[in-house]
Structure formats: C-alpha cells, structure tokens
Amino acid sequence: MLDQKLLDVLACPKCKGELDYRPDDNELRCNACKLVYAVKDDIPVMLIEEARPLS
C-alpha cells in the first residue's frame, strides 16, 4: 500500500496529469494518457517505456 503523501505528489511522467491508484491491482493509471504504471514492492515504476496501455 502506497503512502497517501506519496500519492499526493506523484504525477504521470508523460502528461503530468493525475494518477488513479489501484491497490488491488498494484498499479497507477493515467486516464488522460491511457497508460498503466506498475507498483512493485510498494515502489511505483514511473518509466514511460515500462508503462502498458490501459485496456
């Protein structure tokens, strides 16, 4: 589970938009870019190259 303070400052690295945290799926979603960023061992992987498309 990610800390709320961290979630408050995180933004999509591509568009700088808001991210939607999905703790059950261990991911952060950017609805504007339609990208999903993984959260591994409670660490967000905020690399555009490693994001997957939101289906």
Contacts in CASP RR format, 6 or more apart in sequence:
PFRMAT RR
TARGET T0000
AUTHOR 0000-0000-0000
METHOD contacts of the structure
MODEL  1
MLDQKLLDVLACPKCKGELDYRPDDNELRCNACKLVYAVKDDIPVMLIEE
ARPLS
1 23 0 8 1.000
1 42 0 8 1.000
2 21 0 8 1.000
2 23 0 8 1.000
2 39 0 8 1.000
2 42 0 8 1.000
2 44 0 8 1.000
6 44 0 8 1.000
7 19 0 8 1.000
7 21 0 8 1.000
10 19 0 8 1.000
10 28 0 8 1.000
10 44 0 8 1.000
10 46 0 8 1.000
11 17 0 8 1.000
11 18 0 8 1.000
11 19 0 8 1.000
12 18 0 8 1.000
12 19 0 8 1.000
12 30 0 8 1.000
12 32 0 8 1.000
12 33 0 8 1.000
12 35 0 8 1.000
12 37 0 8 1.000
13 46 0 8 1.000
13 47 0 8 1.000
13 48 0 8 1.000
14 30 0 8 1.000
14 33 0 8 1.000
14 35 0 8 1.000
14 48 0 8 1.000
14 51 0 8 1.000
15 30 0 8 1.000
15 32 0 8 1.000
15 33 0 8 1.000
17 30 0 8 1.000
17 32 0 8 1.000
17 33 0 8 1.000
18 30 0 8 1.000
18 32 0 8 1.000
19 28 0 8 1.000
19 29 0 8 1.000
19 30 0 8 1.000
19 37 0 8 1.000
20 28 0 8 1.000
20 29 0 8 1.000
20 30 0 8 1.000
20 31 0 8 1.000
21 27 0 8 1.000
21 28 0 8 1.000
21 39 0 8 1.000
22 28 0 8 1.000
22 29 0 8 1.000
26 38 0 8 1.000
26 39 0 8 1.000
26 40 0 8 1.000
27 36 0 8 1.000
27 37 0 8 1.000
27 38 0 8 1.000
27 39 0 8 1.000
28 36 0 8 1.000
28 37 0 8 1.000
28 39 0 8 1.000
28 44 0 8 1.000
28 46 0 8 1.000
29 35 0 8 1.000
29 36 0 8 1.000
29 37 0 8 1.000
29 54 0 8 1.000
30 36 0 8 1.000
30 37 0 8 1.000
30 54 0 8 1.000
31 54 0 8 1.000
34 53 0 8 1.000
34 54 0 8 1.000
35 48 0 8 1.000
35 51 0 8 1.000
35 52 0 8 1.000
35 53 0 8 1.000
35 54 0 8 1.000
36 51 0 8 1.000
36 52 0 8 1.000
36 53 0 8 1.000
36 54 0 8 1.000
37 44 0 8 1.000
37 45 0 8 1.000
37 46 0 8 1.000
37 47 0 8 1.000
37 50 0 8 1.000
37 51 0 8 1.000
38 44 0 8 1.000
38 45 0 8 1.000
38 50 0 8 1.000
38 52 0 8 1.000
39 45 0 8 1.000
END
